[in-house]
């Protein structure tokens, strides 16, 4: 091998095989690596065959090299710009009075806070205790 491949390098390769978990890409005549399904593209990939096929020429970035095992971890997605996401809409915050009204409304609708329930449970416990003492 004339050129030593290093982590972080971006190279051209050819898809030589596809499995449900990823695609094998030949970097040169002696070196082959794996593009895990999660590294094919930005977003969720249900079926790798929807994105790649044997013989495709792809640009890959070397993520990791295991010299002992001779394994190369590759990424196609790392060579592409991430799609722009819409700015998250700010969450509507309730005004203090509105929060209090919502809490009172929830309580009147049958929802009790733990504090309220705890007081009720203590009272029930005391009443049961009294019945056993007599």
Secondary structure, 3 states (H helix, E strand, C coil): CCCCCCCCCEEEEEEEEEECCEEEEECCCCCEEEEEHHHCCCCCCCCHHHCCCCCCEEEEEEEEEECCCCEEEEECHHHCCCCCCCCCCCCCCCCHHHHHHHHHHHHHCCCCCHHHHHHHHHHHHHHHHHHHHC
